[in-house]
Amino acid sequence: MKREALEIATDPDYRFDLAVTLGELGTALQLAEQSGSELKWRQLGELALSSGKLQARPPPHLPVLKPLHLLHSLLFL
């Protein structure tokens, strides 16, 4: 049922929450990029770490964060 909701929902925040709940990294990544929200990037990072898929890149609007600092901020919210 949540997968169907993800496909038909139009609200980006709701879609992001559904994508995270379902473990849909690709969709969550797209929505995080569109939103520019640091919180969404943190959630995405946690999802990537928990699933072992660390291909998600840091948000482009936070270029000053070094990868280790970003990882630290994701692990210690």
Backbone as JSON Lines, residues from 0, in Angstrom:
{"i":0,"aa":"M","n":[0.81,-1.19,0.0],"ca":[0.0,0.0,0.0],"c":[0.87,1.27,0.0]}
{"i":1,"aa":"K","n":[1.98,1.24,0.76],"ca":[2.85,2.42,0.8],"c":[3.53,2.65,-0.55]}
{"i":2,"aa":"R","n":[3.85,1.57,-1.25],"ca":[4.46,1.73,-2.58],"c":[3.5,2.44,-3.54]}
{"i":3,"aa":"E","n":[2.25,2.07,-3.47],"ca":[1.26,2.71,-4.32],"c":[1.11,4.18,-3.94]}
{"i":4,"aa":"A","n":[1.14,4.45,-2.64],"ca":[1.05,5.84,-2.17],"c":[2.23,6.65,-2.68]}
{"i":5,"aa":"L","n":[3.41,6.05,-2.68],"ca":[4.6,6.75,-3.17],"c":[4.45,7.1,-4.65]}
{"i":6,"aa":"E","n":[3.87,6.23,-5.4],"ca":[3.71,6.46,-6.83],"c":[2.68,7.53,-7.16]}
{"i":7,"aa":"I","n":[1.64,7.66,-6.33],"ca":[0.59,8.62,-6.67],"c":[0.65,9.92,-5.87]}
{"i":8,"aa":"A","n":[1.43,9.93,-4.78],"ca":[1.51,11.14,-3.95],"c":[2.17,12.28,-4.73]}
{"i":9,"aa":"T","n":[1.76,13.49,-4.44],"ca":[2.32,14.65,-5.11],"c":[3.12,15.55,-4.17]}
{"i":10,"aa":"D","n":[2.88,15.44,-2.87],"ca":[3.6,16.26,-1.91],"c":[5.03,15.73,-1.74]}
{"i":11,"aa":"P","n":[6.04,16.55,-2.04],"ca":[7.43,16.07,-1.99],"c":[7.86,15.61,-0.59]}
{"i":12,"aa":"D","n":[7.41,16.29,0.46],"ca":[7.78,15.89,1.81],"c":[7.2,14.52,2.15]}
{"i":13,"aa":"Y","n":[5.95,14.31,1.81],"ca":[5.3,13.03,2.05],"c":[5.96,11.93,1.23]}
{"i":14,"aa":"R","n":[6.27,12.23,-0.02],"ca":[6.94,11.26,-0.89],"c":[8.31,10.89,-0.32]}
{"i":15,"aa":"F","n":[9.04,11.89,0.2],"ca":[10.35,11.62,0.79],"c":[10.21,10.68,1.98]}
{"i":16,"aa":"D","n":[9.26,10.98,2.87],"ca":[9.05,10.13,4.04],"c":[8.7,8.7,3.63]}
{"i":17,"aa":"L","n":[7.85,8.57,2.64],"ca":[7.5,7.23,2.15],"c":[8.72,6.52,1.55]}
{"i":18,"aa":"A","n":[9.51,7.24,0.77],"ca":[10.69,6.65,0.15],"c":[11.67,6.16,1.21]}
{"i":19,"aa":"V","n":[11.86,6.95,2.26],"ca":[12.76,6.54,3.35],"c":[12.2,5.31,4.05]}
{"i":20,"aa":"T","n":[10.9,5.32,4.34],"ca":[10.26,4.19,5.01],"c":[10.41,2.91,4.19]}
{"i":21,"aa":"L","n":[10.29,3.05,2.88],"ca":[10.36,1.89,2.0],"c":[11.79,1.51,1.61]}
{"i":22,"aa":"G","n":[12.77,2.35,2.0],"ca":[14.16,2.08,1.64],"c":[14.48,2.37,0.19]}
{"i":23,"aa":"E","n":[13.7,3.24,-0.43],"ca":[13.89,3.6,-1.84],"c":[14.93,4.72,-1.93]}
{"i":24,"aa":"L","n":[16.21,4.34,-1.94],"ca":[17.29,5.33,-1.92],"c":[17.27,6.26,-3.12]}
{"i":25,"aa":"G","n":[17.02,5.73,-4.28],"ca":[17.04,6.55,-5.49],"c":[16.0,7.66,-5.45]}
{"i":26,"aa":"T","n":[14.78,7.29,-5.07],"ca":[13.71,8.27,-4.98],"c":[14.0,9.28,-3.88]}
{"i":27,"aa":"A","n":[14.44,8.78,-2.72],"ca":[14.76,9.67,-1.61],"c":[15.89,10.64,-1.99]}
{"i":28,"aa":"L","n":[16.87,10.15,-2.73],"ca":[17.97,11.0,-3.17],"c":[17.47,12.12,-4.08]}
{"i":29,"aa":"Q","n":[16.63,11.78,-5.03],"ca":[16.06,12.79,-5.93],"c":[15.3,13.86,-5.15]}
{"i":30,"aa":"L","n":[14.5,13.42,-4.22],"ca":[13.68,14.36,-3.45],"c":[14.53,15.21,-2.51]}
{"i":31,"aa":"A","n":[15.59,14.64,-1.95],"ca":[16.49,15.41,-1.09],"c":[17.22,16.48,-1.92]}
{"i":32,"aa":"E","n":[17.63,16.11,-3.12],"ca":[18.29,17.08,-4.0],"c":[17.35,18.24,-4.34]}
{"i":33,"aa":"Q","n":[16.11,17.92,-4.6],"ca":[15.13,18.95,-4.97],"c":[14.79,19.85,-3.79]}
{"i":34,"aa":"S","n":[14.8,19.29,-2.59],"ca":[14.37,20.06,-1.43],"c":[15.45,20.99,-0.89]}
{"i":35,"aa":"G","n":[16.71,20.54,-0.95],"ca":[17.78,21.32,-0.36],"c":[17.77,21.31,1.16]}
{"i":36,"aa":"S","n":[17.0,20.41,1.75],"ca":[16.84,20.34,3.21],"c":[17.98,19.53,3.83]}
{"i":37,"aa":"E","n":[18.66,20.14,4.79],"ca":[19.74,19.43,5.48],"c":[19.18,18.23,6.25]}
{"i":38,"aa":"L","n":[18.0,18.37,6.83],"ca":[17.39,17.27,7.57],"c":[17.14,16.07,6.65]}
{"i":39,"aa":"K","n":[16.66,16.33,5.45],"ca":[16.42,15.23,4.51],"c":[17.73,14.54,4.14]}
{"i":40,"aa":"W","n":[18.8,15.33,3.97],"ca":[20.1,14.73,3.66],"c":[20.6,13.88,4.81]}
{"i":41,"aa":"R","n":[20.34,14.3,6.03],"ca":[20.75,13.5,7.19],"c":[19.96,12.18,7.21]}
{"i":42,"aa":"Q","n":[18.67,12.27,6.97],"ca":[17.84,11.06,6.94],"c":[18.32,10.12,5.83]}
{"i":43,"aa":"L","n":[18.62,10.69,4.68],"ca":[19.1,9.89,3.56],"c":[20.44,9.24,3.91]}
{"i":44,"aa":"G","n":[21.31,9.99,4.56],"ca":[22.6,9.43,4.98],"c":[22.44,8.28,5.95]}
{"i":45,"aa":"E","n":[21.52,8.42,6.89],"ca":[21.25,7.34,7.84],"c":[20.72,6.11,7.12]}
{"i":46,"aa":"L","n":[19.83,6.34,6.16],"ca":[19.29,5.22,5.38],"c":[20.4,4.55,4.58]}
{"i":47,"aa":"A","n":[21.26,5.33,3.96],"ca":[22.36,4.77,3.17],"c":[23.3,3.97,4.06]}
{"i":48,"aa":"L","n":[23.61,4.51,5.24],"ca":[24.5,3.79,6.16],"c":[23.87,2.49,6.65]}
{"i":49,"aa":"S","n":[22.6,2.54,6.99],"ca":[21.95,1.35,7.52],"c":[21.76,0.27,6.45]}
{"i":50,"aa":"S","n":[21.65,0.69,5.21],"ca":[21.46,-0.3,4.14],"c":[22.79,-0.73,3.51]}
{"i":51,"aa":"G","n":[23.88,-0.07,3.92],"ca":[25.19,-0.4,3.36],"c":[25.43,0.17,1.99]}
{"i":52,"aa":"K","n":[24.58,1.08,1.56],"ca":[24.72,1.69,0.24],"c":[25.18,3.14,0.44]}
{"i":53,"aa":"L","n":[26.46,3.34,0.37],"ca":[27.01,4.66,0.66],"c":[27.29,5.48,-0.59]}
{"i":54,"aa":"Q","n":[26.61,5.19,-1.68],"ca":[26.81,5.95,-2.9],"c":[26.18,7.34,-2.84]}
{"i":55,"aa":"A","n":[25.27,7.55,-1.91],"ca":[24.62,8.86,-1.8],"c":[25.68,9.92,-1.55]}
{"i":56,"aa":"R","n":[25.63,10.97,-2.31],"ca":[26.64,12.02,-2.21],"c":[26.16,13.12,-1.27]}
{"i":57,"aa":"P","n":[27.13,13.9,-0.74],"ca":[26.72,14.99,0.16],"c":[25.93,16.04,-0.6]}
{"i":58,"aa":"P","n":[25.11,16.78,0.1],"ca":[24.29,17.79,-0.58],"c":[25.14,18.86,-1.22]}
{"i":59,"aa":"P","n":[24.8,19.26,-2.44],"ca":[25.61,20.26,-3.14],"c":[25.6,21.62,-2.47]}
{"i":60,"aa":"H","n":[24.58,21.92,-1.69],"ca":[24.53,23.23,-1.05],"c":[25.38,23.28,0.22]}
{"i":61,"aa":"L","n":[26.03,22.17,0.58],"ca":[26.91,22.15,1.74],"c":[28.33,21.72,1.33]}
{"i":62,"aa":"P","n":[28.94,22.44,0.39],"ca":[30.24,22.0,-0.13],"c":[31.36,22.1,0.89]}
{"i":63,"aa":"V","n":[31.18,22.87,1.97],"ca":[32.25,23.03,2.94],"c":[32.41,21.82,3.85]}
{"i":64,"aa":"L","n":[31.42,20.95,3.89],"ca":[31.53,19.77,4.74],"c":[32.44,18.75,4.08]}
{"i":65,"aa":"K","n":[33.44,18.36,4.8],"ca":[34.31,17.29,4.31],"c":[33.58,15.97,4.54]}
{"i":66,"aa":"P","n":[33.88,14.95,3.74],"ca":[33.15,13.69,3.86],"c":[33.13,13.1,5.27]}
{"i":67,"aa":"L","n":[34.26,13.14,5.98],"ca":[34.26,12.58,7.33],"c":[33.41,13.4,8.28]}
{"i":68,"aa":"H","n":[33.43,14.72,8.11],"ca":[32.59,15.57,8.96],"c":[31.12,15.28,8.68]}
{"i":69,"aa":"L","n":[30.78,15.11,7.41],"ca":[29.4,14.79,7.04],"c":[29.0,13.45,7.65]}
{"i":70,"aa":"L","n":[29.87,12.45,7.56],"ca":[29.57,11.15,8.13],"c":[29.38,11.28,9.64]}
{"i":71,"aa":"H","n":[30.25,12.03,10.28],"ca":[30.12,12.24,11.72],"c":[28.78,12.9,12.05]}
{"i":72,"aa":"S","n":[28.41,13.9,11.28],"ca":[27.14,14.59,11.56],"c":[25.95,13.67,11.31]}
{"i":73,"aa":"L","n":[26.08,12.71,10.41],"ca":[25.0,11.76,10.16],"c":[24.89,10.75,11.29]}
{"i":74,"aa":"L","n":[26.01,10.38,11.87],"ca":[26.0,9.36,12.9],"c":[25.64,9.92,14.27]}
{"i":75,"aa":"F","n":[25.94,11.2,14.51],"ca":[25.74,11.78,15.84],"c":[24.83,12.98,15.76]}
{"i":76,"aa":"L","n":[23.57,12.73,15.47],"ca":[22.59,13.81,15.33],"c":[22.31,14.47,16.63]}
